[in-house]
Amino acid sequence: MVIKRIAERGENIQVWIEPVVFNDLLKWLNALDEKYALRVTQIDVSAAEKPGMVNVLRLEFGRG
């Protein structure tokens, strides 16, 4: 997972990442939830040009 930028948005955190394999994204999000109780509050993804890859247009986490 290549993180390009992280910013606070109120009580939440916005994260910008490079295009990623969809299944790897799901594993990473699950690990963040299990280890740090970071839950996705908003996500917007689209298919990338390469099969199996996605562009994460918006990703926001909250605690809990």
Z-matrix of the N, CA and C atoms (Angstrom, degrees):
N
C 1 1.438
C 2 1.523 1 107.72
N 3 1.314 2 116.63 1 121.38
C 4 1.463 3 120.96 2 178.83
C 5 1.527 4 108.24 3 -104.89
N 6 1.319 5 115.59 4 109.48
C 7 1.462 6 120.99 5 179.56
C 8 1.520 7 108.34 6 -87.57
N 9 1.341 8 115.36 7 125.65
C 10 1.465 9 120.57 8 179.75
C 11 1.518 10 111.96 9 -89.85
N 12 1.330 11 115.61 10 -34.22
C 13 1.466 12 119.12 11 -174.33
C 14 1.522 13 109.34 12 -163.15
N 15 1.336 14 115.68 13 149.41
C 16 1.462 15 122.89 14 174.39
C 17 1.521 16 107.50 15 -133.62
N 18 1.336 17 116.48 16 136.34
C 19 1.466 18 120.50 17 178.76
C 20 1.525 19 109.78 18 -145.26
N 21 1.318 20 115.54 19 146.58
C 22 1.462 21 120.72 20 174.69
C 23 1.518 22 109.48 21 -79.13
N 24 1.322 23 115.33 22 144.17
C 25 1.468 24 121.85 23 174.93
C 26 1.524 25 106.41 24 -138.75
N 27 1.317 26 115.59 25 91.35
C 28 1.459 27 119.79 26 -174.14
C 29 1.518 28 109.15 27 65.50
N 30 1.329 29 116.52 28 -125.09
C 31 1.461 30 121.25 29 177.98
C 32 1.525 31 111.87 30 -88.10
N 33 1.310 32 117.56 31 -4.59
C 34 1.456 33 122.14 32 -177.05
C 35 1.522 34 111.88 33 -103.24
N 36 1.324 35 115.08 34 172.72
C 37 1.459 36 122.39 35 178.73
C 38 1.522 37 108.36 36 -125.11
N 39 1.329 38 116.27 37 130.55
C 40 1.461 39 121.25 38 174.02
C 41 1.521 40 108.24 39 -99.88
N 42 1.333 41 115.72 40 139.52
C 43 1.458 42 121.49 41 -178.74
C 44 1.522 43 108.77 42 -130.13
N 45 1.333 44 115.23 43 135.00
C 46 1.465 45 121.75 44 175.13
C 47 1.517 46 107.02 45 -111.80
N 48 1.341 47 116.62 46 128.69
C 49 1.462 48 120.28 47 -179.21
C 50 1.524 49 110.36 48 -129.43
N 51 1.323 50 114.09 49 160.53
C 52 1.464 51 121.33 50 176.05
C 53 1.532 52 108.83 51 -70.94
N 54 1.331 53 118.04 52 160.84
C 55 1.470 54 119.88 53 174.23
C 56 1.531 55 110.10 54 -51.44
N 57 1.331 56 115.48 55 144.76
C 58 1.462 57 120.84 56 -171.00
C 59 1.529 58 109.86 57 -143.92
N 60 1.330 59 115.82 58 155.41
C 61 1.464 60 121.06 59 173.19
C 62 1.530 61 107.23 60 -66.05
N 63 1.321 62 116.92 61 130.77
C 64 1.463 63 121.93 62 -174.92
C 65 1.528 64 112.01 63 -53.93
N 66 1.321 65 118.03 64 -48.15
C 67 1.467 66 120.59 65 -178.56
C 68 1.525 67 111.90 66 -63.39
N 69 1.328 68 117.52 67 -34.85
C 70 1.470 69 120.79 68 176.42
C 71 1.527 70 110.71 69 -66.24
N 72 1.320 71 116.73 70 -37.66
C 73 1.468 72 121.12 71 176.91
C 74 1.524 73 110.26 72 -61.08
N 75 1.331 74 116.81 73 -46.30
C 76 1.466 75 120.36 74 179.92
C 77 1.525 76 111.44 75 -61.68
N 78 1.326 77 117.54 76 -42.25
C 79 1.471 78 121.25 77 178.67
C 80 1.527 79 110.96 78 -63.09
N 81 1.330 80 116.60 79 -42.58
C 82 1.459 81 121.64 80 -179.49
C 83 1.530 82 110.86 81 -64.37
N 84 1.331 83 116.78 82 -45.20
C 85 1.465 84 120.62 83 179.47
C 86 1.524 85 110.73 84 -62.55
N 87 1.318 86 117.22 85 -40.44
C 88 1.461 87 121.44 86 178.02
C 89 1.530 88 110.78 87 -64.29
N 90 1.322 89 117.38 88 -42.27
C 91 1.467 90 121.02 89 179.34
C 92 1.528 91 111.13 90 -63.69
N 93 1.329 92 117.61 91 -40.86
C 94 1.470 93 120.90 92 178.32
C 95 1.524 94 110.87 93 -63.33
N 96 1.322 95 116.78 94 -37.02
C 97 1.460 96 121.08 95 178.07
C 98 1.528 97 110.26 96 -67.51
N 99 1.326 98 116.66 97 -48.55
C 100 1.463 99 120.41 98 -176.61
C 101 1.527 100 112.94 99 -67.83
N 102 1.328 101 118.11 100 -42.09
C 103 1.466 102 121.28 101 -174.82
C 104 1.519 103 114.12 102 -84.52
N 105 1.351 104 116.97 103 -35.43
C 106 1.462 105 120.20 104 -171.00
C 107 1.526 106 114.17 105 -125.26
N 108 1.327 107 117.34 106 3.97
C 109 1.469 108 122.76 107 -177.84
C 110 1.524 109 111.94 108 56.23
N 111 1.343 110 116.18 109 32.68
C 112 1.465 111 120.71 110 174.63
C 113 1.516 112 108.14 111 -91.30
N 114 1.310 113 116.09 112 119.98
C 115 1.458 114 120.99 113 -177.98
C 116 1.519 115 109.56 114 -113.54
N 117 1.296 116 115.10 115 143.61
C 118 1.461 117 120.66 116 178.56
C 119 1.522 118 108.57 117 -71.79
N 120 1.333 119 116.45 118 125.02
C 121 1.463 120 120.95 119 175.86
C 122 1.523 121 110.82 120 -100.94
N 123 1.332 122 116.47 121 -28.57
C 124 1.469 123 121.50 122 176.39
C 125 1.518 124 108.69 123 -148.37
N 126 1.332 125 115.31 124 138.26
C 127 1.461 126 119.44 125 174.83
C 128 1.521 127 108.14 126 -149.18
N 129 1.300 128 114.94 127 141.25
C 130 1.463 129 121.96 128 177.50
C 131 1.520 130 106.93 129 -138.85
N 132 1.326 131 116.39 130 115.22
C 133 1.463 132 120.77 131 -178.97
C 134 1.518 133 110.09 132 -124.58
N 135 1.317 134 114.91 133 155.08
C 136 1.464 135 120.75 134 174.08
C 137 1.522 136 108.03 135 -138.96
N 138 1.310 137 115.76 136 157.46
C 139 1.463 138 120.67 137 179.09
C 140 1.524 139 109.65 138 -66.45
N 141 1.315 140 115.75 139 136.91
C 142 1.463 141 121.13 140 174.75
C 143 1.528 142 108.27 141 -87.78
N 144 1.313 143 116.09 142 172.94
C 145 1.462 144 120.28 143 -179.80
C 146 1.523 145 111.83 144 -64.12
N 147 1.318 146 116.81 145 -38.00
C 148 1.462 147 121.32 146 -178.44
C 149 1.531 148 109.67 147 -82.47
N 150 1.335 149 118.85 148 130.74
C 151 1.469 150 121.39 149 -179.68
C 152 1.532 151 112.30 150 -55.29
N 153 1.327 152 115.84 151 137.59
C 154 1.457 153 121.88 152 179.35
C 155 1.513 154 114.51 153 85.87
N 156 1.331 155 116.77 154 -9.70
C 157 1.464 156 121.60 155 -179.04
C 158 1.528 157 109.88 156 -98.94
N 159 1.324 158 115.79 157 151.37
C 160 1.459 159 121.20 158 175.66
C 161 1.521 160 110.15 159 -131.54
N 162 1.321 161 114.73 160 152.44
C 163 1.462 162 122.66 161 170.70
C 164 1.521 163 106.48 162 -99.57
N 165 1.306 164 116.79 163 126.21
C 166 1.461 165 120.86 164 177.49
C 167 1.521 166 106.73 165 -94.38
N 168 1.321 167 115.59 166 106.93
C 169 1.456 168 121.37 167 -175.93
C 170 1.526 169 111.70 168 -83.59
N 171 1.331 170 116.43 169 -29.87
C 172 1.464 171 121.25 170 178.95
C 173 1.517 172 108.13 171 -151.32
N 174 1.317 173 115.99 172 131.61
C 175 1.458 174 121.19 173 177.74
C 176 1.517 175 107.86 174 -144.47
N 177 1.321 176 114.88 175 119.88
C 178 1.462 177 120.13 176 -178.19
C 179 1.525 178 109.10 177 -132.39
N 180 1.334 179 115.32 178 136.66
C 181 1.458 180 122.00 179 -178.99
C 182 1.518 181 110.79 180 -116.76
N 183 1.328 182 114.48 181 151.14
C 184 1.448 183 122.28 182 171.25
C 185 1.518 184 108.73 183 -135.78
N 186 1.302 185 117.31 184 163.91
C 187 1.469 186 121.36 185 178.08
C 188 1.518 187 109.78 186 -86.37
N 189 1.324 188 114.32 187 148.30
C 190 1.447 189 117.67 188 171.87
C 191 1.434 190 113.18 189 116.70
